[in-house]
Amino acid sequence: MSQTLSTDVLIVGGGVAGLWLNARLRAKGYATLLVERDSLGGGQSVKSQGIIHGGAKYALHGALSGASEAIADMPRRWREALDGSGELDLSGVRLLSDAHYLWSPGTLAGNLTSFFASKAVRGRVDQVKGDQLPPALQNPKFKGKVYRLAELVVDVPSLIARLAELAGDSLLAADDIQPLHENGQLAGLCVDGREIRAQRIVLSAGRGNADLLTSLNVAQPNQQLRPLHMVMVKGPSLKPLYAHCLGGGPKPRITVTSHPSADGEWVWYLGGDLAEADGVARDEAAQIEAARKELSQLLPWIDLSTAQWATLRVERAEPAQSGLVRPDNAFLSDQGALLVGWPTKLALAPDFADRVLSHLERDGIRPADHPALPELPRPVIGRTAWETSF
C-alpha cells in the first residue's frame, strides 16, 4: 500500500496518555493521527486500577514528597473533565467510586500522626463511620478506622472508549512502523507502507517506546521496567471496596479496587505491597495463597470459599531512574521533531499533555492545513484482565 498523509502531530501509542493528548490537541485545533500497534489501552492502561491519585499514598512516610505535590491537582482536573466542564468532555465515563479510602485494620500505625499533619493530605481526608463505610467494611467485626480521600476511581475501559470517541477519524491500527527521513532529519513515520509526515512525533507507547527508539536509531531516553504481580479475585460475596490498607511502612499493605464483571459479580483487583517485590518473586499459586491469607486476616467475615482467583504480571514502563525509583511527574524528552514520554501514572495523563503542549508553544508549532484523512483501519479497544481471566 502506498499512501502519503500529513498531520501536525503524529502520536504513537494508544494508552490513556496518548489518547488524552490526542483529544487535547484536537480540541486546540491541531490535526493529529494516533497510531496503535495493538489495542487501545491494551498495555498498561487496562491493567491499572483506575485510581486518580491525589498524592496521599505517597505521603505515608509523613512528608510532602515531590510525587504528592506534583499529583495533588490531578483529581480536580479529572473531576472537571468527568463533569463535562474541564479540558476534555469525559461526561458519560463510568465513575466506579467518587472517593478512595485509607483503611487501618486496627489501631493506627505510629507513622500516621505525621501523615495526617502533612500538607499533602490536609483538608482532603475525613474519617468515615457506620453507613458511610465502604460496603465491604460494613460489618460488626470490622474494628479498624477508615478515612475518605478526595480521590476517585474510574472505569478504565469506559474512559478509553470515550477518548477513542473524541479521537474521531484520527486513529490508525498499525503493524510495521519505520522512520521517514528527509535530508537526514526525521520527517515522519512510514506505517504499513503509508508515509505520514508531521511537524512533531510523540512516542507515548509505554513499554513499546524502547523498541520504537531502537527502530529510529535513537539512544536516549532509557527506559526502566518496574514489575508487579497483581491478584484478581471474583466471587458472589464480594462487595465494592476502593481502599489502601495501611501497614506500618511507607507503602499500602494492599490496595483494593472493585470492578464489575459481565455476570454481575464483583472482581477485586489487588495491588499495593502485596504485588511488589515479594509478590513479583512468587509464582502464581504462591501469590494467590499470599493474597488469600491477607484477605482472611484483614476481612475474615468475607466468604472466599467459592471465589475464583487469577494473577496478572504487569511491567510499568518509565524513564530510567537511579535505583529504579518511581518518577515524580509525567516525563517528556525533547529531541527536535521527536518527543518521547511516559505519564508514569494514569492520573498524570493531563500533566503529560501539558508538557507536550508546552513544547509545541515554545517551538512555535501551530495548526496547519492538511488534506482530510481517508478512511483508515481503526484499532480495537483492549479487554481487561478480569474479562479474559474469568
Stockholm file with secondary structure:
# STOCKHOLM 1.0

chainA/1-390         MSQTLSTDVLIVGGGVAGLWLNARLRAKGYATLLVERDSLGGGQSVKSQGIIHGGAKYALHGALSGASEAIADMPRRWREALDGSGELDLSGVRLLSDAHYLWSPGTLAGNLTSFFASKAVRGRVDQVKGDQLPPALQNPKFKGKVYRLAELVVDVPSLIARLAELAGDSLLAADDIQPLHENGQLAGLCVDGREIRAQRIVLSAGRGNADLLTSLNVAQPNQQLRPLHMVMVKGPSLKPLYAHCLGGGPKPRITVTSHPSADGEWVWYLGGDLAEADGVARDEAAQIEAARKELSQLLPWIDLSTAQWATLRVERAEPAQSGLVRPDNAFLSDQGALLVGWPTKLALAPDFADRVLSHLERDGIRPADHPALPELPRPVIGRTAWETSF
#=GR chainA/1-390 SS CCEEEEEEEEEECCSHHHHHHHHHHHHTTCCEEEEESSCBTTTTGGGSCCEECCSGGGGTTSSCCHHHHHHTTHHHHHHHHHTTCSSSCCTTCCEEESCEEEEESSSCCTTHHHHHHSTTTTTSEEEECGGGSCGGGCSTTCCSEEEEESCEEECHHHHHHHHHHHTTTCEEECSCEEEEEETTEEEEEEETTEEEEEEEEEECCTTHHHHHHHHTTCCCSCEEEEEEEEEEEEETTCCCCCEEEECSSSSEEEEEEEEECTTSCEEEEEEGGGGSHHHHHSCHHHHHHHHHHHHHHHCTTSCCTTCEEEEEEEEEEEECCGGGCCCSSCEEEEETTEEEEECSSGGGHHHHHHHHHHHHHHTTCCCCCCCCCCCCCCCCBCCCHHHHHC
#=GC SS_cons         CCEEEEEEEEEECCSHHHHHHHHHHHHTTCCEEEEESSCBTTTTGGGSCCEECCSGGGGTTSSCCHHHHHHTTHHHHHHHHHTTCSSSCCTTCCEEESCEEEEESSSCCTTHHHHHHSTTTTTSEEEECGGGSCGGGCSTTCCSEEEEESCEEECHHHHHHHHHHHTTTCEEECSCEEEEEETTEEEEEEETTEEEEEEEEEECCTTHHHHHHHHTTCCCSCEEEEEEEEEEEEETTCCCCCEEEECSSSSEEEEEEEEECTTSCEEEEEEGGGGSHHHHHSCHHHHHHHHHHHHHHHCTTSCCTTCEEEEEEEEEEEECCGGGCCCSSCEEEEETTEEEEECSSGGGHHHHHHHHHHHHHHTTCCCCCCCCCCCCCCCCBCCCHHHHHC
//
